[in-house]
Amino acid sequence: MASLNVANREIVSGAAPISVSVHRKVFPPVGDRPAQLVLKDISFEVSPRSFLVITGPSGCGKSTLLNIMAGLDRDYDGSVDLGPARDRLAFIFQTPRLLPWRTVYENISLALPDGDPRQSRIAAMLERVGLGQAMNAYPERLSLGMQRRAALARGFILEPEILLMDEPFVSLDEQTAQSLRDLLLELWHSHPTTVIFVTHDRTEAIQLGTRILRLAPGKASVMQDVTIDLTEAQRHDRAAVLAEQNRIFAA
Amino acid sequence: MAPISTRIFSTPKPIAAPLGFTAVLERLAWMAGSLLALAVLWQLIAVYVQNKYLPTPITVFDVLWRESASGDLWINTSATLARVAVAFVVSMFIGTAIGLALGRFKTADKFFDAWLILFLNLPALVTITLCYIWFGLTDIAAITAVALNKIPNVAVNMREGARSLSKDLDEMAKIYKFGWWKTLRHVTLPQLAPFFAASARSGLSLVWKIVLVVEAFGRSSGVGYRLSIAFQEFDVSTILAYALAFILIVQAIEFLLLQPLQARVSAWRR
């Protein structure tokens, strides 16, 4: 089963890029609040195995865009074509969204399709994200950083073709966030996949992405679309990251 | 942002946390001591008053022994327990189904809310007499009457549970393709468990009290029936003996069944 999936993945990777095109997304009025235009005329393509960061101020519609891509929100004008990658999609949310009444192991096991071999695979994955000891712990007994590691493990265990991430490292102290970013890059390199990563943290955007899409505040549309050319070493170099940040965000 | 799960899950705290062995012993010792004190007080008052309508605890235990030896106690309590069990299961099942439906569908909730309030406040005596008049003096009528009293309580509780179901976890289950069975078993039911446990515990005490009334009114077996006979004879010792026996049984169910169950379903809590 596992080898078959890997074979499928190879075929899929040669497929057409993901294309997203949202003409209009409106939140219906709630109580006294009038209807609200969240997204307008946003369209872009993502080439396979790239790391796209979508950034912009809070409230600019980043998360909504991600929910639309994930198929969680179907009430919009436009179209999203994920191609065959659609079937191998993982989403890492802003909160870990683990089942508190299931252990870390069970949480990850539940994400795998029934019948897939799991035990050694999950153990290896948990070891990689540094949760080897916490396998049988309930999520609420772990720190937020560890819960987020478990959420990463749950996303990557599927060997996804497309990985959506919605500010997955917020409300962590800088050191923990940095170690999680390193872990993410490490997982991404050993398991190349198309990542679409939403954040409002500019440094994080530069450190992780191969391309940045900036959404304009208020206007709910694309303001800037740039490619980041940094080597692996430069991504860990504060000065290089800062220089790139100035180049992009000064515009 | 940090206390994520406490923000998402507004489930009621379990009433009794799992206790250690010494804590259980201490609690039992306190209980035994205080009950013994009550028995001693009762004995003293009864001896002082010397009235046949206030028997001493020793007389009551005597009657309990006699009823048990003749087999009456067992026949009556088992008849009552069977009715309690059926009425309990039926009302938990129907109440849960109604509660979940109302929690899920807003229009249904708006429409049926008034009905729910009506049934919540309908006196038990009214449902009991009406059921007997409409359906005859049968067990079906008796159990229907009990269930009609309990269902609204369960429905209100479970509606609260269904309303507080986490949309976040639902989306997670959708993304990771849980399917309906895995979602029900691992996502939905665990969120409803505390509400279900609360309904079950309050439900048991309500159901057995109403079952006795129903039996007194229109059945010819059961603890309620036996109490109504004792009432006609002003036989206070028998009334107290049966009351005592039933309190012991219900307490045993609570301690041996419901509390361990609740401790198990809330083991994951911090």
Contacts between the chains, C-beta under 8 A, distances in Angstrom:
chain1	res1	chain2	res2	distance
A	70	B	175	6.2
A	72	B	171	5.3
A	72	B	174	6.7
A	72	B	175	7.3
A	89	B	175	6.9
A	90	B	175	7.1
A	90	B	176	7.5
A	91	B	171	8.0
A	91	B	172	7.7
A	91	B	175	4.4
A	93	B	168	7.1
A	93	B	171	7.7
A	93	B	172	6.9
A	95	B	1	7.9
A	95	B	4	4.7
A	95	B	8	7.6
A	95	B	168	6.7
A	96	B	4	7.0
A	97	B	168	5.3
A	97	B	169	6.2
A	97	B	171	7.7
A	97	B	172	4.4
A	99	B	169	6.8
A	99	B	186	6.0
A	99	B	187	6.6
A	99	B	190	7.1
A	100	B	5	5.1
A	100	B	9	7.1
A	100	B	268	5.6
A	100	B	269	7.9
A	101	B	190	4.3
A	101	B	265	7.9
A	101	B	268	4.4
A	102	B	186	6.3
A	102	B	190	7.9
A	102	B	268	7.7
A	106	B	186	8.0
A	110	B	176	7.0
A	110	B	178	6.8
A	110	B	182	6.5
A	110	B	186	5.9
A	111	B	176	4.2
A	113	B	177	7.0
A	138	B	267	7.9
A	138	B	268	4.2
A	139	B	5	7.5
A	140	B	5	5.4
A	140	B	268	6.9
A	140	B	269	7.1
A	140	B	270	4.9
A	141	B	270	6.2
A	144	B	2	6.1
A	144	B	4	7.4
A	147	B	4	8.0
A	154	B	176	7.4
A	158	B	176	7.6
A	170	B	1	6.8
A	171	B	1	3.8
A	171	B	2	6.3
